[in-house]
């Protein structure tokens, strides 16, 4: 008898709780979506990688430019293609830079290896020196690429104001990398340019190779990892 009374009491209690819960939850209004439980459970998906292990980024790893992309990027940033009179420019180095020949190699290599770095430095020296040399003789800033922010005619680059040097570097960093130099990094690049400009003036040849000061900045920016990755 006690078991029957206890069972009846439990059933009554459970029934009362269900009725109280039903009363506590209001019916959904017209046009209102019913709540849906989260189907994902811990372990169903991989967490985002640690930003400190990826240079502050939680997205994909940077990718190196392909040879075709590199060719176009050099032309847009510097103002001329890496094409030499002797024919050892980017077209001749394309296979070494990673372009597939579809005979022995069927996919393009986009690893930033030492061979790529060596040939890229060779190309940077050529295009930057040639372009800087042409711009020294160009008095119309609008027709220049690297020195568009400098005055129409200039000689000793040490006479440029700090504001002019910073404007020149911000313009070129934006052109090469898509992001302007700023803060302490900009100051370090100002020191690089002023040291190059001072070193050029110690050369005894006439005229002095002042275009080399522009080329130094160009080479440094073109071989920077921010130029060859995206």
Secondary structure, 3 states (H helix, E strand, C coil): CHHHHHHHHHHHHHHHHHHHHHHHCCCCCCCCCCCCCCCCCCCCCCCCCCHHHHCCCCCCCCCECCHHHHHHHHHHHHCCCCCCCCCCCHHHHHHHHCCCCCCCCCCCCCCCCHHHHHHHHHHHHHHHHHHHHHHHCCCCHHHCCCCCCCCCCCCCHHHCCHHHHHHHHHHHHHHHHCCCCCHHHHHHHHHHHHHHHHHHCCCCCCCCCCHHHHHHHHHHHHCCHHHHEC
